[in-house]
Amino acid sequence: MSLSTLPATEVIQRLHEFDTVIDARSEGEYLEDHLPGAVNWPTLNNEERRDIGTLYKQVNAFEAKKRGAAIAARNIAGHIEREVIDKPKDWKPLAYCWRGGKRSGSLSLILSEIGFRVTLVEGGYKAFRAAVVQDIPRLVAAQDWRVICGTTGSGKTRLLQALLQQGAQVIDLEGLACHRSSVLGAIPGLTQPTQKRFDTLVWDALRGLEPNRPVFIESESKKVGNVAVPTSLIEAMRASPCLNLVLPDAERVALLMEDYDFFVRDVEHFCNRLQVLTDLRGKVVVEGWKASVRAGHIEPVVRELLTQHYDPTYLQSMRRNFQQFEDAKIIAPDDHSTGAMAVLAEQLIRETVSAMPL
């Protein structure tokens, strides 16, 4: 039998050593957050966990443990039949549950009795979460940040994608958050991750970076939709060199009409989102925008949203919060197309490499 435990502070450094990371918690707990690459093998599923918890409270712990053990044994047997039969003897799994280790411990004990070398996360997911929160500032401080600034519609996300495609190091916070970071930024069909999940995604992206190469990131505010950017990352971004991406208004409108085409296809959805701006812009203005949208005049509304709402708010925020914004180098693609962004990305990478110390 080979069953050992490993502190979460070591687990986050050694995840690559394990063949499979097993989350033995329920589906709901797994969806809230989990270790990178983990698979979900519930010892008790959502309904079973709730039922056993009720039995624990309404009857007693002994009866709950008996019933829980019977259910867990059946579920573990199913996991072994589905997932483990074809595993070689040198397969090395890492397992965890919430904190106490009972659910992951039951699974791990059986796997170790089979002859596998099993490791348990000491303190479970709760300890992993604490280790991640503690590790993010260290990872942030090790990087050389380049902040892509630019008013709404200037193509910051397109530029980040072009930089990534050409091998640059990029952190796409909006991509991780499944949100475009404004009152109109919710993406239909996409649910934002929980705060815990977002933190883990940010940490996982950070740990893949090389400290001797610059990292490009967009000039986000403290929150991207409903999730908050880690404080250490926001502080680093606000103190770092900035690049100011500039596009003419007509190009910005065209870009937004492409990237927010779901508003064009569903004008009532667009109108519902515009309603959120009533307190800021006033009922008369917002009702006028909604009437124009319903009449098919969407581009003029987008232009007014940019020039009357987003631009003044953005520039005021940048000047207040980003220390090096006033000294930002202005960068301007030929147009809003992905091709133009690719050319600009290539230029930025070339300039960055030439400026690096030998």
GICOR-V470137 format. One record per backbone hydrogen bond with DSSP energy under -0.5 kcal/mol. CO is the residue of the C=O (numbers start at 1). NH is the residue of the N-H. E is the energy in kcal/mol with one decimal. If there is no record, write none. Layout:
BEGIN
CO | NH | E
CO | NH | E
END
This chain:
BEGIN
2 | 118 | -2.6
4 | 120 | -2.9
6 | 122 | -2.6
7 | 10 | -1.3
7 | 11 | -2.2
8 | 12 | -2.1
10 | 13 | -1.0
10 | 14 | -1.2
11 | 14 | -0.8
11 | 15 | -0.6
14 | 17 | -2.0
15 | 18 | -1.6
20 | 22 | -0.6
20 | 94 | -2.8
21 | 23 | -0.5
21 | 39 | -2.8
22 | 24 | -0.7
22 | 96 | -1.8
23 | 41 | -2.2
24 | 43 | -2.4
24 | 44 | -0.5
26 | 30 | -2.2
27 | 31 | -2.4
28 | 32 | -1.6
29 | 33 | -1.4
32 | 197 | -0.6
35 | 38 | -2.2
39 | 23 | -3.2
39 | 41 | -0.7
45 | 49 | -3.0
46 | 50 | -1.9
47 | 51 | -2.5
48 | 52 | -2.6
49 | 53 | -2.0
50 | 54 | -2.1
51 | 55 | -2.4
52 | 56 | -2.3
53 | 57 | -1.7
54 | 58 | -3.0
55 | 59 | -2.2
55 | 60 | -0.8
60 | 64 | -1.8
61 | 65 | -2.5
62 | 66 | -2.1
63 | 67 | -2.2
64 | 68 | -2.8
65 | 69 | -2.5
66 | 70 | -1.9
67 | 71 | -2.1
68 | 72 | -2.9
69 | 73 | -2.4
70 | 74 | -1.6
71 | 75 | -2.5
72 | 76 | -3.0
73 | 77 | -2.1
74 | 78 | -2.0
75 | 79 | -2.2
76 | 80 | -2.5
77 | 81 | -2.4
78 | 82 | -2.4
79 | 83 | -3.2
79 | 84 | -0.6
80 | 84 | -1.5
80 | 85 | -1.4
84 | 87 | -2.3
88 | 91 | -1.7
91 | 93 | -0.6
91 | 117 | -0.9
92 | 19 | -2.4
92 | 20 | -1.0
93 | 119 | -1.9
94 | 22 | -3.7
95 | 121 | -2.2
96 | 24 | -2.7
97 | 125 | -3.0
98 | 126 | -2.4
101 | 105 | -2.2
102 | 106 | -2.0
103 | 107 | -1.5
104 | 108 | -2.8
105 | 109 | -2.5
106 | 110 | -1.5
107 | 111 | -2.2
108 | 112 | -2.7
109 | 113 | -2.1
110 | 114 | -1.7
111 | 115 | -1.1
111 | 116 | -2.0
116 | 2 | -0.7
116 | 118 | -1.0
118 | 4 | -2.2
119 | 95 | -2.8
120 | 6 | -2.3
120 | 122 | -0.7
121 | 124 | -2.1
122 | 8 | -0.7
123 | 127 | -1.1
124 | 127 | -0.6
124 | 128 | -1.9
125 | 129 | -3.1
126 | 130 | -1.7
127 | 131 | -2.2
128 | 132 | -2.4
129 | 133 | -2.3
130 | 134 | -1.9
131 | 135 | -1.7
132 | 136 | -1.9
133 | 137 | -0.6
135 | 139 | -2.0
136 | 140 | -2.6
137 | 141 | -2.3
138 | 142 | -0.9
140 | 143 | -1.6
143 | 145 | -0.7
144 | 215 | -2.7
145 | 241 | -0.5
146 | 148 | -0.6
146 | 217 | -2.2
147 | 149 | -0.8
147 | 243 | -2.9
148 | 219 | -1.9
149 | 245 | -2.6
151 | 154 | -2.0
155 | 159 | -2.5
156 | 160 | -2.4
157 | 161 | -2.4
158 | 162 | -2.2
159 | 163 | -2.6
160 | 164 | -2.5
161 | 165 | -2.3
162 | 166 | -1.1
163 | 168 | -2.6
164 | 167 | -1.8
169 | 216 | -2.9
170 | 172 | -0.5
171 | 173 | -0.9
171 | 218 | -0.6
172 | 176 | -2.1
173 | 177 | -2.2
174 | 178 | -0.9
174 | 179 | -1.8
178 | 187 | -0.6
182 | 185 | -2.0
185 | 180 | -2.1
186 | 188 | -0.6
187 | 190 | -2.1
194 | 198 | -2.6
195 | 199 | -2.4
196 | 200 | -2.1
197 | 201 | -2.5
198 | 202 | -2.7
199 | 203 | -2.7
200 | 204 | -2.7
201 | 205 | -2.1
202 | 206 | -2.5
203 | 207 | -2.4
204 | 208 | -0.5
205 | 208 | -0.8
206 | 209 | -1.8
209 | 211 | -0.5
210 | 213 | -1.4
213 | 144 | -0.6
214 | 169 | -0.6
215 | 146 | -2.8
216 | 171 | -2.2
217 | 148 | -3.2
218 | 220 | -2.2
222 | 229 | -3.1
223 | 225 | -0.6
224 | 227 | -1.5
227 | 224 | -2.9
230 | 233 | -0.7
230 | 234 | -2.2
231 | 235 | -2.6
232 | 236 | -1.8
233 | 237 | -2.6
234 | 238 | -2.4
235 | 239 | -0.9
236 | 239 | -0.6
236 | 240 | -0.5
237 | 240 | -1.2
238 | 323 | -2.5
241 | 147 | -2.6
242 | 329 | -1.3
243 | 149 | -3.6
243 | 245 | -0.8
244 | 331 | -2.6
248 | 252 | -2.2
249 | 253 | -2.6
250 | 254 | -2.0
251 | 255 | -2.4
252 | 256 | -2.4
253 | 257 | -2.3
254 | 258 | -1.2
255 | 259 | -2.9
256 | 260 | -2.5
258 | 261 | -1.1
260 | 263 | -1.8
260 | 264 | -0.8
261 | 265 | -2.1
262 | 266 | -1.4
266 | 270 | -1.8
267 | 271 | -2.6
268 | 272 | -2.4
269 | 273 | -1.9
270 | 274 | -2.3
271 | 275 | -1.5
273 | 276 | -1.3
274 | 277 | -2.0
275 | 278 | -1.7
277 | 281 | -3.1
278 | 282 | -2.4
282 | 286 | -2.1
283 | 287 | -2.7
284 | 288 | -1.8
285 | 289 | -2.2
286 | 290 | -2.5
287 | 291 | -2.2
288 | 292 | -2.0
289 | 293 | -2.5
290 | 294 | -2.4
291 | 295 | -1.2
292 | 297 | -2.7
293 | 296 | -1.7
296 | 298 | -1.2
297 | 301 | -0.7
298 | 302 | -2.5
299 | 303 | -2.4
300 | 304 | -2.1
301 | 305 | -2.7
302 | 306 | -2.1
303 | 307 | -2.7
304 | 308 | -2.8
304 | 309 | -0.7
305 | 309 | -1.2
305 | 310 | -2.9
306 | 311 | -3.2
309 | 313 | -1.3
310 | 314 | -3.0
311 | 315 | -2.7
312 | 316 | -2.0
313 | 317 | -2.1
314 | 318 | -2.8
315 | 319 | -2.3
316 | 320 | -1.5
317 | 321 | -2.4
318 | 322 | -2.4
321 | 323 | -0.8
322 | 325 | -1.6
324 | 327 | -0.6
325 | 328 | -1.9
329 | 244 | -2.8
331 | 246 | -2.5
337 | 341 | -1.9
338 | 342 | -1.9
339 | 343 | -1.9
340 | 344 | -2.1
341 | 345 | -2.5
342 | 346 | -2.2
343 | 347 | -1.9
344 | 348 | -2.5
345 | 349 | -2.5
346 | 350 | -2.2
347 | 351 | -2.5
348 | 352 | -2.5
349 | 353 | -2.5
350 | 354 | -2.1
351 | 355 | -1.3
352 | 356 | -0.7
353 | 356 | -0.9
END
